[in-house]
Amino acid sequence: MALRLVADFDLRKDVLPWLRAQRAASAAAGAEDVLETNYESLRVLNVERNGNIIYNYKDDERNIVFGLYDCQTRKNQHLYTFEKDLQVVSCSVNREKTLLAASLVQSAEEGRRNELLPGSKCLTLLVEIHPVNNVKVLKAVDSYIWVQFLYPHVESHPLPQDQLLLISEEKYIEQFHIQVTQEDGNRVVIKNSDHLPRDRIAEDFVWTQWDMSEQRLYYIDLEKSRIILKCLQFYADQSCDLMFEAPLDISLSDSGFKLVNFGYDYHQDQEKLCKYLTLCVFTNHTGSLCVCYSPKFDSWEQITYSVFYFHKGYSKTFTAVLGSAGSHGTQGITFLNLERYVAVYLPGHFFHLLNIQHPDLICHSLFLTDCEKMAILHCVLSCGQDSQFLEGQIIQWISETVSACHSFDLIQEFIIASSYWSIYAKTSNVDTILPYSSVLTWNTEIPGITLVTEETELPLMKVHSFKGYWEKLNSNLDYVKYAKPYLRYNNSVVKREWHNLISEEKTGKRRSTAYMRNILDSAKRVISNIEARNSEPRLTLLLQEDDNHQKLLLGLMVSELREHLLRHLQGVEKKKIEQMVLHYVSKLLDLICHLVETCWRRHDLQSSVLHFNRPRSAAEFEVFHIMTRILEATNSLFLPLPPGFHTLHTILGVHCLPLHNLLDYIDNGVLLLTETAVTRLIKDLDNSEKNEKLKFSILVRLPPLIGQKICRVWDHPMSSNIISRTHVTQLLQNYKKQSRNSMMDKSSFSVEFLPLNYFIEILTDLESSSQALCDFEGHDNVDAQFIQEAALKHTTMLLDL
């Protein structure tokens, strides 16, 4: 396995053509001292914070030439030429490109004839290069020196002072304060160059790392046999603070002296790198602090590395089996900072992508095995730019692989993760108050990987006022330190309240009108927001049907989520929280719509599918299966479904399932019978024996109120019978026995069956009363004569006459 990186800069493409053009121009101008360039000696020395790349090469007289490539303008410029045969250890240029610091190693012969300072092994020089002028010797010692100018966060105006770090192989770090002044126009010179102020900011360290982008210096020193990681933060006013001290449980015995991110070190033996430890510190804007560590190793049968998630309060140690011991290479482990992920790479063996924002569950990290689906999903959602396009691709992938994923619910994970990432950037601390995954625990082993998780001692913050990244890191540490309760939102309260409302509806109880209006208005705002954000026409019925139960669930979720965020997002405006809630719930419901619609379009289902009087197809069964999986995913999380979903699902269920399976799905709550779906079924299908059986089976399973409405549109004797029975039940609920004298005269439509005559007289009396019209007021097809005819017909059927 090989990691393929795409280069933004290439010496051969971005520098060589310019060098050749410069030489050709000089030759054409008749210059006599045009020297050949040894292009094989061209190499990168350092990358500054603003993206400028410093490189060097040697001409045919072995003079060393420094150049700079500006990544913004994509132009090259010559910086300085040392007319000596030297090897460069380190190099840096200040932001204004007026000063060049370089650390150079000279041979013994060169040292003997060097007029600067003979006898020294390493020279550290400070050169005025705007224009080229004086050279100042900062160090002349027998140990290697590395140099780095600071690039503080300031506006574009020139700095009154430049700050230069010197890192010595003798295990100390100095900060030089360099004042410059302008003479004779734009000529920049060092002020008081014989007495440059300097401070020793660290000593007796064994490892150090420079964070170019954030201007931080990490280093490790040994205090009473303890390994302590420290961090210095440099500021624009030339000051620096010791930000934290963090104990590290690692081994540094015989590890020597190591630098990270101080330019390109060409003096180390690359073949021996894999035998030394690897240690890197990574941070990102969310307040994470990770230390990645790989001890030196001699065996190629397996390799161990650790990641200290200080912002979470624990570390994870991974041991990877490498397979064939003979397949080892010459490079050790490489750690790469990819913002929310750390990449761990061993050429020819593995590439691991560790989630540092949500490291709790190992299934959110990518190990390129059979278990990577969840990690890939989160990686794409968190790192992608065009969310709408990516979600479309993910939905397509889900529809193709959902049946093959058994370790977790892929649909659930997509809905929760995508909703989370859609609101992530709107406020801080989202990690602690909203779910980012549907999975709470993960015990599945990863092939070839063993994992040990241990608690770590938290960093000790050394300052008391925080801004930016440090404020977020401190907040994360406080969250771990004080063990706050589990704050992430879930729908348990919504579930309980929704069931209460449905139960009250069945028993005839009603909440206050204002309460119900607020709930349903919240649902309307969500649906309106979704429709406003989508220009494409919706699938027929989705979001169009008046599904009161789903609207109640939707409105309750809006209400409860709003209360949850108001409790835990102190200091955030109520209006902003309202918008966050609307966006989050709208996104969640919209994702479910997209899942359904993508599936319908993928299988090319047309609107004709919504009618029952047509043959079924294999595509309908596939869509029915996916919709059933969507229903299962949302039910277990108690998430709302778009109004119209149950109608579409039921129509497909009637098309695809045999009657006994269909009734089983209905009885177990998988298919919910809606008025729209059953009305279409009654109207579309004729009254053949098979269809009558289906209609009867559906009719008896309907809720009473819907059943009464359906019977009025079905022209069938059984429907008439149900209507009459329901009407009689309604009339008799308020019946009070009265004396015979108060009864009306004998019915004009009496029959010889005296009990029935008496019953009809009672009904006629009740029907004349205005109190007995109830729900059937206005339906003139229900009267005593209609009931008499229905009763006689039903009696005849029962007696088999």
N, C-alpha and C positions, 0 to 999 in steps of 0.2 A: 504494500500500500504506500503510495507516495502523496505527500501534500503538495498541491500545486498552487502557488501564489502568483498573483498578477502584479507586476512591478509598475509603479508610477514613474520610476526613474531608472534609466539604463545608461551607464557610462558610454557604451559604444554608440548609442543612438542620440543621446542628448549632449555629449561633450566632445567626442572624437571629431564629428564633422566641423564643429567650431574651431577646434585646435588646428585642423588641416587648413581651414579657410584663413585663419590668422597667419599661418606660416606662408601660405601661397600669396597673401596680400603683401607680406613683408618682402618676399622674394621679388614680386612684381615691382615694388617700389625701389628696388635696387639696393636694399640693405645688404651689407657685406657680412654682418655677424649673425645671419640666420642660422640657427642651430637645429639639428634634427631632433625630433621628439621620440623618446623611447616609450611608445604607446603601451608596451607590455607592463610598464611600471605604473600605469594609471590606476588609482584606487581611491575609494571613498574614505575620508577620515572622520567626519562628524556630521550630524544633522542638527541644526539649531532649532529652537522652538518655533520660529517663524517659517520653518520649512526649508531654509537655505541649506544647501549641501556643500560642504567643503571637501575638496579632493586635491590630490597632488600627483605629480609625475616627475620624471627626470629627463633632462635633455642629454645629448650625446656627450657632454662634458661632465655628466653626473651631477650637475646643479639641480637642486630640488625646487620645484615650482609649485606654488599654491594657487588654486583657482576656486571660484564660487559659482554655483548654479542656483539661480533664483527660481523656485518652483512656481511662483505666482506669475512672473513675467516670462518664464522659460528662456531666460537669457544667461549667458556665461560672462564672467569677468575675471581678469587676472588680479590676484591680491598681492603676491610678493614672490621674489626669487632669492633663495639663499645660494650664493655662489660657492657652495661647498658640497662634498659628498656626505650627506647625513641621512639618518633613518628617523622618520617621524614616529614618536610615541603617541602624541596627542596634540590636538589643535582646536582652537575656538576663535570666533570673531564676534565682536560686540554688535549690538543691534544697528548702530549707525554705520557700520562697516568702516570705522576709522582706526580700530586697534585690532591687531592680530596677536594672539598668544599661542605659542608653540613650544612643545617639549620635544627635544631632539637628542638622539643618541649618536655619538661620534665614535669612530674607530680609534684604536690606540695611536696609530700613525697620525690621524687627523688631529687627535688631542694634543700631540706633541707640537704641532705647528700652528695650533689654533691660537690666534692672538687675543681672542675674547677672554678665555680663562683656561690655560693649558692644564692638562692632568685630570680634568673632571670627566666623568662618564656620561652624564646627562645634563644638558643645558635647557633651562626654561627661560624663554625670551618673550619680551613684550615689544611689539613693533608698531610704530606709527605708520599707517599706510594711506593716509589721506592728506597730502600725498606721502609717498614713501620717504621716510626721514630717519629719525633716531631709532636705535635698538637698545632696549634696556634688559639687562640680565637679572632675572628674578631669583633664579636658583642655579647653582652649579655644584652638583652633588654626584655621589656614586650610586644613587638609587633612582628608580624610575619615578617620574612625576607626570600626573595627568592634570589638564587644565579645562576649565569650563566657565564661560561668561554667564552671568545671570540675565534673564529676560523677564523683568517684572511686568505685571499687568498695569500698563500706563497708556495714556493717549500718545499720539504720534509725535509730540514735541520732544526735542533732544533731552536726554537725561543729564543732570549736572555732574553725576558721578557714575562710573562703571564699577561693577562688582565682579571680581574674578575669584573662583575657587581653585585652590591647588591641593591636590590629593597626592600624598606621598606614599611610596612603598614602605616607608618607615612608620606607617600607621598613624598619621596625623593629617588633619585638614585645616587649611588656612583660608581666610577670606581677605583679599586685597581690596582696598578702597582707592580707586583711581580717578583723580580729577583731571579733566581735560579743558583746554582753553583754545580759542581761535586766534591765530595771528596772521597778519598779512592777508586779510580776506577770509577765505575758507580753509586755510591751513590749520589742521587740528594737531596740537601737541600735548604731551603729558605735562601737567603742572606739578612742579616740585618732584621730579622723577627720582631724585636721589633718596627721598625719604617717603616712600609710599606706606601709608598706614595699613596695618593688617591685624587680624584677630585670629587666634587659634580656636576654632569652634568645635573640634572633636579630636580626640586622640585615643590611642590604644584600642582602635577598632580592628575587627578582623574581616569585615565585609561591609560594603556600602553600595547603594543604588541611587542613581540620579533620576528623578521624575521630571523630564524636560517640560511637559505640558503644564504641570501644576507647580513647578519650581519648588520641589520638595527634595530633601536629602534624607534618605533612610540609612541607618548604619547600625551595626551590632557591636556591642562591647561586652566584655566579661566582667561582671560584678559579683565578687564572692562566689565564684564558680557557677554563677547563673548566667544564662545567655539572654541578654536584654536587647530587644529591638527598639530603637529610638527614631524619632522623626523631627527634622528641622523644617519649618516653613519660612520661606523668604518672602519679603514684602517689597513694595515699590519704594518705600522710604529707606531702603538699605538695612532695615532691621530684620531679625529673624527670631522665631520662638521655638522652643522645644515643646512640641505638641503633645506627645504621649510617650510612655514607656510600656512595653508589652513583653512579658516573659515568653520565651520560646522553648518548647520541649523538643530540641533537636540535638544532634551530635555534630560538633565542629572540630573534633580532634583530628590533627594532621591535615586540616583542610587548606592550610595556607592562607594566602591573602587574595581576595577576589573583589573585582569591581563589576558593576552592572550598569550599562547605559552611559558609559563615559567614552563615547566614540567607538571606533573599530580597532580592536587590539590585534595586531598582526604578529605579535611577538610570542603569543602562547602557542604551545604545541597542540594543534587541533585534534590529533589522534589520542591525546591524553585527556581531553576535556571530559569524556564520558566516565573517567575514573574519579572525577572530583564532584563534590556536591553541586547541586543547582538550587539557587534560592532567589525568588523574585517576590516583590510586593506589588499588588494590583489594587487599584481603587476605581470607583466610578461615581457619578453624580448622585446616585441614590443613597450614598453614605455607606457603601460596602468597604470593607478592609480585609483583604485576603493575602495570606502569605503562602506561597507555593514552594514546596521543598522536596528535593529528591536527593537522598544520601548517595555517596559514592558506592559503586557496586562492582564486583569482580565476576559474578556469575551472569550468564545470559539466558539462564533457564526461566527466571522471573525477575521482575523489577517492582520496586515499591516507591510510591511517592505520597506526600501528604499535602492537604490543603487546610490551612487554619482559617476558618470563617469567623474572624473576630467579631464581626457585626452581628453574628448569631450566637456566639458563645460556645462553639464546639469546633472540633476538627474531624476530618475524615481521612483515613489512611487507606489507600488503594494498593492492592497487590495484583499485578497482571502477569499471567503466564505467557511467556514469549514463544513457547513451542520449541522448535529446533534450536539447540544450543549453538549450532554451527552457523546460524544465519545472522550473527551479530554484525554490526557495522562499526564505524569509527566515531559516531556522534552519540552524545547522551541525550537526555530528555530536554525538550524545548517547551517552555510555557509561553503562551501568547495571551495578551489581554484583549478580549473582544467585547468590552463593555459589560453586558450582563452575563457573559460566559468567559470561562478560562479554557483555552485549548491546550491539551497536553499531547505532545507529539513525539513519538519515537520512530524515526524513519525505518521503514521496512517492517514495522510491527503493529503499531496502533495509532489511532487518532481519537482522543476522548474530548468531548465538549461538555464541560461541567457548568451547571447552572449555579451562579453565585448569588443570585437574588432570591431564588427559592430552592436552596440546597436540601431542604428537609427530606423530600422524597427523591430517592435516587432515580426514579423513573422520569424525572424532568431533565436528566442529563443524558447525553448521547454517547453511546459506546459502540456504535455501528455493529449491533448484533440483531437478533430476532426480537428485541424488546424496545426498538427505538421509536415506535410510532408516536408516543406521547411527547418524547423529547423533541422530535422533529416538528410536531405541531406547535409547541410553545416557542421553539427557536424561530420558526417562520413568522409567527404572529408578533413576536417581540422585536425582531430585527428588520422586518419588511417595511417598505415605504408605501406602496400602493395597496392599502388595506382591502379595498373593494375587489381588486383583481386577485389578490392572494386568497381572500375568502372564497371567491369563486373557484379557484384552483383546489383549495382544500375541500370544499363541498363535493367537487367532482371526485376527488380522491376518496372521500368518505363513502360516497355512494358505491364505489367499486370495491372497497376493502372492509366495509363495516361488518360483514359476516365472518371475516377472517380474524377479527380482533376479539380475543376472549378474556384478556387480562384486565381490561377496563372498558368502560362505555365510551367509544370514540365520539359519539354525538354529544353526550353530556360534556365531555372535556372540551370539545370545540365551542359549544355554547357558552360555558363558564369562562374559558380562557379568552375568547374573542371579546366578550362583554367586558372583562376585566381590563384588557389592553386598550380598549376603546376609551376608557375613562382614566387610565393610569396617569397620563401627563397633566390632568386637570388639577391635581392637588397632591400634596405630600402625604405620607403615611397610609396610602391606599392599601399597601400590603397587609396592614394590621386590621383593616375594617371590612374588606371585601374579599370573597373567595377568589382565588386564582386557579383553583383546580377542583375537580369533582372527586378526586381521590384523597382520602384522609390517611390511609396507611398503605405501605407497599412492602411486601415480604418476598416478592419473587426474586430469585437469584439471577445475576447477570453472568452468562457463560464466560468463563476465563477470568473473572474478576472476583476478588474477595474484598470485603469492606469492613472497617472497624471505625466506629464513631465514639469520640471521647469529648467530655467537657473540657474547655480551656479557661485559663484565668483571663479575665477581661483586661484590656489596656487601661492604664491609669492616665487619665487626661491631666495635663500639667498646666493648662490655662483655664480661665473661668468665663471668658467671653468668646462666643463662637459665631461664625458667619459661614454661609455657603455650605461647602462639603462638610466642614467640621461640625456644624450645627446638626446636620443630618446623621453623621456618625455618632455624635453624642446622644441623639434621640434614640438611635438603634441600640446603643449600649444600655441606656436607661430602661428600654423595653425589656431587654434580657435581664438586667440586674434586678428589677423590681417585680419580675414574673407577673406581669399583668394578665388578667383572665383572658380567655379566648374571646376576641372581640369581633371576629368575622361574621358577617351577616349570613343568616340562613332563614328559610321560609317557615320555620316551625310555628311562629305566632300567626302568620298568615293562614297556615293550614288549619289551625284551631279555630280562628275567627270565621273562615270560610265555611267550615262544617257547621258552625253554630248558625250562620245565616241561612244555609240551605235547610237545616232542621226546622228553624223558625218559619221558613216559607212553607214547608209541608204541613206544619201544624196551624197555619193561619196567623202566626204572630208576625209583627212587623216592627222593625227599628224605626227610629224617628226619620221623618222625611228628609230633614237636613243632612243626617248622617249618610243615608243612602244616596242622596243627590251628590254629595261630595265624593263618594267612592266612584260612582258612575261617571262623574265629570272628569275625574283623574284618568279613568280608562279612555274616555273620549279624547283627551289631550294627547295621550300616547299614540292612539290610532291616527289622529290628525297629523302628529309629528312624523310618523312613519310615511304616511301618504305624501306629505310635503317634501320629504327627502328623496322620494323615488319617482323619477320621471317615467319609467317604463310601466306599461299597464300590468296590473296584478292578475294572477290566475283567478278565474271565475270563482266567486264565493269567498275567497280569502279576504278577511277584514271587512266584508260586505254584509255578512249575516248578523242579525241581532241576537247573538248568543249571550243571554243575560248572565249565565253562570260564569262564563269565561271573563266577561267584563267585570264582574264582581271580584274575581280572583286577581285580575290585572290591577284594578283600582286599589285593592287591599295591599298588593305588593308595593305600589307607589307610596301609599300612606306609611307602611311600616318601614320601608327603606329610608324614607325622608326622616322619620323619627330616629332611626339608627344613626344616620349621618349627623343629625343635629346634636345627638348625645356625644359623639366621639370626635367630631371635627370642631373643636372649640376655636372660636375666632374667625371662622369662615362665614361670610355673609349668607343669610338665609336664602336670598335670591339665587346665589351661586349654587347652593346645595339643591334648590329646586331644579335648576337647570341640569345639574349632574344626575339627579334621580331620573328626570325625564329622558336624558340621553341614554343612561344605562338600561332602563327598562325598554325603551324604544329599540335600542340595539339588540337586546335579547330577543324580543318578539320578532324583529325584522330578520334575524338570523334563522329563526324557525321557518318564517315565510320563504326565505331563500333556499333553505334545505328542501322544502316541499316543491317549490317552483322549479328548481334545478333538476330535481328528479323527474318531474313531469315532462320537462323539455327534453331531457336526455333520452327518454323513452318515447318521445314524440306523441304524447297523449293529447287528443283534441277535446274540444268542449262537448263533442258528442258522447264522450264517456260518461257525462253526467246524466245520461238517460238510461233507463233500465231495459228498454225494449231493443237491445242490440246484443250481438254475440260478444263473449269475453275474449281477451287476448293475453298472451304471455307477458307482454309489457305491463298490463294492468296489475298482474300478480306481483311483479318486481316492485312497482311503485307502492302497492299495498303493503308489501313487506317492509320497505323503508319507512313508510308512514307509521307502521306499527312499532318499529324501533324508535322512531322519534317520540311516539306516545309513551313508550316505556321509559325513555330517558327523562322526559319532562315530568312524568308522574312521580318518579322516585325522588326528584328534587322539588316537587310541588311547584313547578313553573307554569305560568299561564300559557295557553295556546291561542293562536290567532282565531277569532271568531270565523266560523266556516270550516275549520279543520275537521271537526267531528262529522260534519255532513259529507265532505269529500271522502273521508275514511270509511264511513258507513256505505256509501254508494259503491266504492271499490270492493268492500267486504261482501256485499250482496252479489256483485259480479263474480267474485273469485272463489267464494267458499261454498261447499255443499251445505244444505240446510241445517244438518245436525251440528256442523262446525260453526256455522253462522250463529245459531242460537246459543251455542256454548260461549262464543266470543261476547255475545250480548249479555248473557247471564253473569259472566265474570268481569264485566265492566270494561273490556277491551274496546268494544264498539258501543258508543253512546248514541241512542236513537234520538235524532232531532226532528222537529216538526217539518223542516224543509225536505229532509231526506225521505221521510215516510210519505209525505204528500206527493212527492215525485214518484215514489214506488206505486202508490195507489192509483195515480193517474196514468202512468206509463204502461202498466201491466194489465192485461185483460183478466177476466174472471174464469180462466181455465182452472181445471182441478188442481194442477200443480201450483199455479199462482195464488189460488184461493188459500191453499194450505200455507203458503209463505205469508200471505197477508194476515190470516188469522193468527199465525205464530207471532208476527210482529205486533199486531194490535193488542194482544193480551199482555205484552211486555211494556207497553207505553205507560208513562205517568198519566194519571187520570185526566188532568187538564188537556194534555196534548191528545189523548185518546178521544176525548169528546169532540175536539176540532176535526180530527181525521175522519171520524164516523160521518160527519156532515158532508164530506166530499166524496164518500164512497157509496155509490148506488148499488146496494146489495141488501138482501133480506137480513143478513146477520148484523149489518150496520144499523138497520132500522130497529132490530131487536135490542141492540145495545143502547141506542138513543132512548127507546121507550123505557127500558129498565132504569137507566140513569135518571130520566125525568121523574119516574115514579118514586125512586129513592129520594130525590130532592123534595118532592111534594110531601112524602110521608114523614120526613124528618121533623116537620113542625105540626104533624097531625095531632089534634086533641079530640078525643071521642065526645060527640055531642048527642043530644037527644034526637029521637027519630023525627020529632015534630019540626025540628029545625032544618031537616034535610030538604033538598029540593024535590020537586015533583019527579015522578018516575021518568027515567031517561027515555027520550024518544027513539033511542037506538038499542032498546033492551033485547036480550036473547032469552031463550028458555032455561039457560044455566043460571039459577038464582044466585049462587055465590058471586059469579062474575057480575051479575046485575048490580048487586049491592056494592061491590068494589068500584064499579064504574061510577055509581052515584057519588061515592065518597070523593073520587078523583075530580069529578065535575064540580063538586062543591068547593074543593080546595083550589082548583084551577081558576075559579071565579074570583078568588080572593087575591087582592093585589100583593099580599105578603108572600105568595107562593111562586111568584114568577122566577125569582133567583137568577141563576146564570143563563136560563133559557129564554129570557125576555126578548121578544122580537122574532123568535123562530116559530112561525105560525104552522109549520108542518107537524108540530108536536101538540096533539090534543087528545081528548078522551077517545074519540073514534079511532084515531091512529093507534093508540095503545091497545084498544079492544081488538083490532085486526091483527096486531102483532102478537098479542097474547093467544088468540085462537090459532094462529098459524104455528106458534111455538108449541102449543098443546098438541096440535095435530101431529107435529113432527115427533114429539116425545112418545105419543101413543102409536106411532107408526101407522096412521090412518091414511 
